[in-house]
């Protein structure tokens, strides 16, 4: 049975800023750390389509989601039904899918501020299902995102490549801003980006006034373009300020681990979008670029500052004034278990020097760049005395820990039914919750190359490759065949040359530290 359902996300509004919780454990750099397996598949398929459109390689936004029964099955009880039949299943099933689509779309918007400049706030899906009396499962799912009229091609789900190419010209402007500030400290870069954005934009009061009368009146998603287009007649609301700031941060190289997030909620009683920045000291600070452009507030009052509060509501004090920020409920769980944290102490650049990543003396050419990337990003530490030990074999718990860190250290609510040391518990619990391991898991057993690639494949959605691998030592019906085929297709592994023009994968060989660094680098960079 097939059904098609459109959905709409409300257009953003006004200006103001907010703060966040005190501190959170295991915060991901990207939104979506709590997506379910089917949500991860929807996310990846739509993400691929969005990136292809923005790159000028695709014009259609419609994608078929590859799903299996275990990905999308619900019981009658989960749908609030006593018994499933054709007459009662559509509405509750659509409600479940709709909530998942909402989560996915919010995460995509948070992670891809530039790439979604052509995206409308409308998206659609259609599905086929089968069911018994007690459970229902999807057999197919197709999703699409509507294109804003300015960028549409022949339909609401196709783009005009010429207009996409024209809009992409702002990339050069943004890159030039980043390049001009490359030699500055972390804080100096952020302050320069704030000042540049404020100098390029005048808050769009006309659009704001229209929103006060009708929350659907302003739906132009790509205000970010307006910040960088050098056209004084195109101006943005808070959405443009916040997304432009994140875009510049995403293009930048910082000293240490610095990440900029987009947050949505209310400034006082009005809708708002702002930024939260995790600095090299590991703490999180409010950065409200919109309010920084208000001469009555002062650009430093709500920029890289601390806040006080709990859960989703926080207050920033600036002299005699106080600014209250409240997250939207759907912001909970996007990057961590709760809401993004904000430090209760202000950021002080001079007292927060970055901790340099270790530099290794034992890295061969085949994994040098990859191992250093793993160290720079906190994925794999050295083994002491300036060594990475690329030839050292890895256990399952070590491989899962490297992968867990690459995923942003997502928190798990489940506890794996195995005993592991505290250093590995977060990763093993996450893997168990994701269905990657079960009660038979041996954390200290040597981890083979086949196991390592399978773990990465599962973490990234278990997507099916278009063709089987041609390795001489891999059978088409091997347990790891799907994972290895995907890894070859995505250039995660090249295998070993046999000397006669063929290649082998060596699936039973224990994976070394250097090899897992290469696998992860190719999968995540």
C-alpha positions in Angstrom: 0.0 0.0 0.0 1.4 3.4 -1.0 0.9 6.8 0.5 2.4 10.2 -0.2 2.6 12.9 2.5 4.0 16.4 2.3 5.4 18.2 5.4 6.4 21.7 6.3 8.9 23.1 8.7 8.0 26.6 10.0 10.1 29.5 8.6 12.5 31.0 11.1 12.0 34.4 12.5 13.5 37.2 14.5 16.6 38.2 16.2 18.2 37.3 19.6 20.4 34.7 21.1 20.5 31.9 23.7 22.6 29.8 25.9 22.8 26.2 26.7 23.3 23.6 29.5 26.2 23.6 31.8 28.2 20.7 30.3 27.3 17.5 28.5 29.2 14.3 28.1 30.0 13.0 24.6 28.9 15.8 22.4 29.0 15.1 18.6 30.4 17.6 16.2 27.4 17.0 13.9 23.7 16.8 14.5 22.1 13.3 14.4 24.0 11.4 17.1 20.6 9.8 18.2 19.1 9.0 14.9 17.7 5.5 14.6 18.9 3.0 11.9 16.2 3.9 9.4 16.7 7.6 10.2 20.4 7.3 9.5 19.6 5.7 6.1 17.2 8.5 5.2 19.7 11.1 6.4 22.5 9.6 4.3 20.4 9.3 1.1 19.1 12.9 1.4 22.6 14.2 2.3 24.0 12.6 -0.8 21.3 14.1 -3.0 21.8 17.6 -1.4 25.6 17.5 -1.9 25.2 16.3 -5.5 22.7 19.1 -6.3 24.9 21.8 -4.7 27.9 20.4 -6.6 26.0 20.7 -9.8 26.1 17.0 -10.5 22.4 16.3 -10.1 19.1 18.1 -10.7 16.6 15.9 -9.0 16.0 15.8 -5.2 14.1 12.6 -5.2 15.8 9.5 -3.8 14.8 5.9 -3.1 16.0 4.8 0.3 17.4 1.2 0.4 15.8 -0.4 3.4 15.4 -3.9 4.8 12.7 -5.2 7.0 14.8 -5.0 10.1 15.4 -1.3 9.5 11.7 -0.2 9.6 9.4 -2.5 11.5 6.8 -1.5 14.1 4.6 -3.6 16.3 0.9 -2.9 16.7 1.6 -1.8 20.3 4.2 0.7 19.1 1.6 2.2 16.8 -1.0 2.4 19.4 -3.1 -0.3 17.8 -4.6 -3.5 19.1 -4.5 -5.2 15.7 -3.1 -4.0 12.3 -5.2 -4.0 9.2 -5.4 -2.0 5.9 -7.9 0.4 7.3 -6.1 1.6 10.5 -2.4 1.4 9.7 -1.8 4.4 7.4 -2.2 7.3 9.9 -0.1 5.9 12.8 2.5 4.6 10.4 2.7 8.0 8.7 2.9 9.7 12.1 6.0 7.6 13.0 7.7 8.2 9.6 6.8 11.9 9.7 8.5 12.3 13.1 11.6 10.6 11.7 11.6 12.9 8.6 11.4 15.9 10.9 14.4 14.8 12.9 16.4 14.0 9.7 15.6 17.4 8.1 16.5 19.3 11.3 19.9 17.5 11.4 20.6 18.2 7.7 19.9 21.9 8.2 22.2 22.0 11.2 25.0 20.2 9.5 24.9 21.7 6.0 24.2 25.4 6.2 25.7 26.3 2.8 24.8 23.2 0.8 21.1 23.7 1.5 20.8 27.3 0.2 18.3 26.1 -2.5 16.2 24.0 -0.2 12.6 24.9 0.6 11.1 24.1 4.0 8.8 21.4 2.4 9.7 17.8 1.9 7.7 14.7 0.9 7.8 11.0 1.2 6.0 7.9 -0.1 6.1 4.3 0.9 4.9 0.8 0.5 4.2 -1.5 3.4 3.4 -5.0 4.3 1.9 -6.2 7.6 0.6 -9.0 9.7 -2.0 -8.6 12.5 0.8 -7.7 14.9 3.5 -5.8 13.0 4.0 -3.6 9.9 7.2 -3.0 7.9 8.2 -0.8 5.0 9.2 -2.5 1.7 10.2 0.8 0.0 10.6 4.5 0.9 11.1 7.4 -1.5 11.9 10.9 -0.2 12.3 14.3 -1.9 12.9 17.9 -0.9 11.2 20.8 -2.5 13.3 23.4 -4.2 12.7 27.1 -3.4 11.1 28.8 -6.5 14.2 30.9 -7.1 16.3 27.8 -7.9 13.7 25.5 -9.4 14.1 23.8 -12.7 11.2 22.0 -14.4 9.4 21.0 -11.1 9.3 21.6 -7.4 11.8 18.7 -6.9 14.4 19.7 -9.6 16.9 22.5 -9.6 18.1 24.9 -12.4 21.9 24.1 -12.6 22.6 27.6 -13.9 21.1 29.2 -10.9 22.9 26.8 -8.6 26.2 27.7 -10.2 25.5 31.4 -9.9 24.8 31.1 -6.2 27.9 29.1 -5.6 30.0 32.2 -6.5 29.6 33.2 -2.8 32.0 30.4 -1.9 35.0 32.5 -3.2 33.9 35.4 -1.1 33.6 33.3 2.1 37.0 31.6 1.3 38.6 35.0 0.9 37.4 36.1 4.3 38.8 32.9 5.9 42.1 33.3 4.1 42.5 36.9 5.2 42.3 35.9 8.8 44.3 32.6 8.6 47.2 33.8 10.8 45.1 34.9 13.7 44.3 33.1 17.0 41.1 31.2 17.4 39.2 34.0 19.1 40.5 36.6 16.7 39.2 34.6 13.8 35.8 34.3 15.3 35.6 38.0 16.2 36.7 38.9 12.6 34.0 36.6 11.1 31.4 38.3 13.4 32.5 41.8 12.3 32.6 40.9 8.6 29.1 39.4 8.7 27.7 42.4 10.5 29.4 44.8 8.1 27.9 42.9 5.1 24.3 42.7 6.3 21.5 45.0 7.6 18.9 43.2 9.6 15.9 42.6 7.4 13.2 44.4 9.5 10.6 44.2 6.6 10.8 40.4 6.6 10.7 40.3 10.4 7.6 42.5 10.5 5.9 40.2 8.0 6.7 37.2 10.2 5.2 38.8 13.2 1.9 38.9 11.3 2.3 35.5 9.6 4.8 32.9 10.6 4.8 31.4 7.1 5.4 34.8 5.4 9.2 34.4 5.1 10.5 31.0 4.0 13.6 31.9 1.9 16.1 29.4 3.4 19.1 30.8 1.8 19.7 34.0 3.5 23.3 32.8 3.9 23.8 33.7 0.2 22.6 37.3 1.0 25.4 37.7 3.5 28.1 37.1 0.9 26.6 38.3 -2.4 27.8 41.9 -2.1 24.2 43.1 -2.9 23.0 45.7 -0.4 19.4 45.0 -1.4 19.4 41.4 -0.1 19.5 41.2 3.6 19.0 38.4 6.1 17.3 37.7 9.5 19.0 35.8 12.3 19.1 32.6 10.2 21.5 34.2 7.8 23.7 35.6 10.5 24.0 32.2 12.3 24.5 30.1 9.2 27.0 32.4 7.7 29.1 32.3 10.9 29.0 28.5 10.9 29.9 28.4 7.3 33.1 30.5 7.9 34.0 28.4 10.9 33.5 25.2 8.8 35.9 26.5 6.2 38.6 27.4 8.9 41.6 25.7 10.4 41.7 26.3 14.1 44.3 25.5 16.8 42.8 22.6 18.7 39.3 21.2 18.7 37.0 24.1 17.8 33.5 23.5 16.5 30.6 25.9 15.7 27.0 24.7 16.1 23.7 26.2 14.9 20.9 26.4 17.5 17.2 27.3 17.3 14.8 28.5 19.8 13.5 31.7 21.3 15.2 35.0 22.3 12.7 36.3 24.9 9.4 35.5 23.3 10.5 35.6 19.6 11.9 32.9 17.4 15.6 33.0 16.9 18.7 31.2 15.6 22.2 31.6 17.0 25.5 29.8 17.4 27.2 27.8 20.2 31.0 27.4 19.8 33.1 24.7 21.5 36.5 26.1 22.0 39.9 24.5 22.4 39.4 24.4 26.1 36.6 21.9 25.7 33.9 24.4 26.9 30.9 25.8 25.0 30.1 29.5 24.6 27.2 31.5 23.2 27.9 33.5 20.0 24.9 35.6 18.9 25.9 37.3 15.7 22.5 38.9 15.2 22.5 40.7 18.5 26.1 41.6 17.9 24.8 43.8 15.1 22.6 45.7 17.4 24.2 48.9 18.6 22.0 49.1 21.7 23.4 45.7 22.9 27.1 45.9 22.1 28.9 43.3 20.0 30.8 41.7 22.9 27.8 41.3 25.3 26.5 38.2 23.6 29.6 36.9 21.8 31.7 34.1 23.2 30.1 34.5 26.6 28.9 32.3 29.4 25.3 31.8 30.5 23.3 30.6 33.5 20.4 28.2 33.6 19.5 24.6 33.1 17.9 22.3 30.6 16.6 24.4 27.7 16.4 27.9 29.3 19.4 30.2 29.9 20.1 33.8 30.8 23.0 36.0 29.7 23.7 39.0 31.9 25.3 42.1 30.2 25.5 45.0 32.6 22.0 45.9 33.7 20.4 43.9 31.0 19.6 40.2 30.8 18.9 38.2 27.7 16.9 35.0 28.0 17.3 32.2 25.5 15.1 29.0 25.3 15.8 26.1 23.0 13.1 24.5 20.9 12.2 21.1 22.3 13.4 19.4 19.2 16.9 20.6 19.8 17.3 18.1 22.6 19.3 15.1 21.6 20.6 16.6 18.3 24.3 16.7 19.4 24.2 15.1 22.8 21.7 13.4 25.2 20.3 16.8 26.3 20.8 20.3 24.9 24.1 21.8 23.8 26.1 22.8 26.9 27.3 26.3 27.7 30.0 27.2 30.2 29.1 29.1 33.3 32.4 30.9 33.1 33.4 33.3 30.3 35.9 32.5 27.6 39.4 33.9 28.2 41.7 33.4 25.2 45.0 34.1 27.1 44.3 31.3 29.6 43.2 28.6 27.2 46.1 27.6 25.0 45.4 24.6 22.7 46.9 21.2 23.5 49.0 20.2 20.5 48.3 16.8 18.9 51.3 14.4 19.3 53.7 14.2 16.4 55.0 10.7 15.6 58.4 9.5 14.6 57.5 6.0 13.3 54.9 6.6 10.6 55.6 5.1 7.1 54.3 6.8 4.0 51.4 4.5 3.5 49.6 5.7 6.7 51.5 8.8 7.8 48.8 11.4 6.8 46.0 9.1 8.0 47.5 8.3 11.4 48.3 12.0 12.1 44.7 12.9 11.2 43.5 10.3 13.7 45.7 11.9 16.4 44.8 15.5 15.5 41.1 14.6 15.8 41.4 12.6 19.1 40.5 9.3 17.4 43.8 7.4 18.1 46.4 8.4 20.6 50.1 7.4 20.5 51.6 4.5 22.3 54.3 6.6 24.1 57.8 7.9 23.3 56.5 9.7 20.2 55.3 6.6 18.5 52.1 5.6 16.9 53.0 1.9 16.4 51.2 1.5 13.1 52.0 -2.2 12.9 50.5 -3.2 16.2 47.5 -5.4 16.1 44.2 -4.2 17.4 41.5 -5.8 19.5 37.8 -5.5 18.9 37.4 -3.0 21.8 40.2 -0.8 20.4 38.8 -0.8 16.9 35.3 0.1 18.2 36.7 2.9 20.4 38.5 4.4 17.4 35.3 4.2 15.4 33.2 5.6 18.3 35.5 8.6 18.5 35.3 9.2 14.8 31.5 9.2 15.2 31.7 11.9 17.9 31.5 9.7 20.9 27.7 9.3 20.9 26.2 8.4 24.2 24.3 5.1 24.6 21.5 4.3 26.9 22.0 0.5 26.7 24.7 -1.4 28.5 26.5 -4.2 26.7 26.3 -7.6 28.4 30.1 -7.9 28.5 32.8 -6.7 30.9 35.1 -4.1 29.5 37.5 -1.6 31.0 36.2 2.0 31.6 38.2 3.4 28.7 36.3 1.2 26.3 32.8 1.1 27.9 31.3 4.1 26.0 32.3 2.6 22.6 31.2 -0.9 23.4 27.9 0.2 24.8 27.3 2.3 21.7 28.1 -0.6 19.4 25.8 -2.9 21.3 22.9 -0.3 21.2 23.5 0.0 17.4 23.2 -3.7 16.9 26.8 -4.1 15.8 27.7 -6.6 18.6 25.8 -9.0 20.8 26.3 -11.0 24.0 28.9 -13.2 22.3 31.2 -10.2 21.8 34.8 -10.7 23.0 36.3 -7.3 23.5 39.9 -8.4 23.8 39.9 -10.8 20.8 42.1 -9.7 17.9 40.0 -7.8 15.3 40.3 -8.8 11.7 40.3 -6.5 8.7 36.9 -8.0 7.8 35.5 -7.2 11.2 37.0 -3.6 11.2 35.5 -2.8 7.8 32.1 -4.3 8.8 32.0 -2.1 11.9 32.6 1.0 9.8 30.0 -0.1 7.3 27.4 -0.7 10.0 28.2 2.7 11.6 27.6 4.5 8.3 24.3 2.8 7.6 25.1 -0.6 6.0 24.5 0.7 2.5 24.5 -1.8 -0.3 27.2 -1.5 -2.9 26.3 -1.5 -6.6 28.7 -4.4 -7.4 30.5 -7.1 -5.5 34.2 -6.8 -4.8 36.7 -8.5 -7.1 39.2 -9.6 -4.4 40.6 -13.0 -5.1 40.2 -14.1 -1.5 36.6 -12.9 -1.0 33.6 -15.1 -1.8 30.3 -13.4 -2.7 28.5 -15.1 0.2 31.0 -14.3 2.9 29.6 -12.6 6.0 31.6 -9.5 5.3 31.0 -9.4 1.5 28.5 -6.5 1.7 30.8 -4.5 3.9 33.9 -5.1 1.8 32.1 -4.3 -1.5 30.9 -1.0 0.0 34.4 -0.3 1.3 35.8 -0.8 -2.2 33.1 1.3 -3.9 33.8 4.1 -1.5 37.6 3.7 -1.7 37.9 2.8 2.0 40.2 -0.1 1.1 42.3 -0.9 -1.9 43.5 -4.3 -0.8 46.9 -5.9 -1.5 48.4 -6.4 -5.0 49.0 -10.0 -5.8 51.6 -9.2 -8.5 49.5 -10.5 -11.4 47.1 -7.7 -11.7 44.7 -9.0 -9.1 44.1 -7.9 -5.5 43.4 -9.7 -2.3 41.7 -8.2 0.8 43.1 -10.6 3.5 39.9 -10.6 5.5 41.2 -12.9 8.3 44.4 -10.8 8.9 44.3 -8.9 12.1 43.8 -5.2 11.6 46.7 -3.0 12.7 46.7 0.5 14.1 47.9 1.9 10.8 45.3 0.1 8.8 42.4 1.2 10.9 43.7 4.8 10.7 43.6 4.5 6.9 40.1 2.9 6.9 38.7 5.6 9.1 40.4 8.5 7.3 39.0 7.3 3.9 35.5 6.7 5.4 35.2 10.0 7.2 37.3 12.6 5.3 
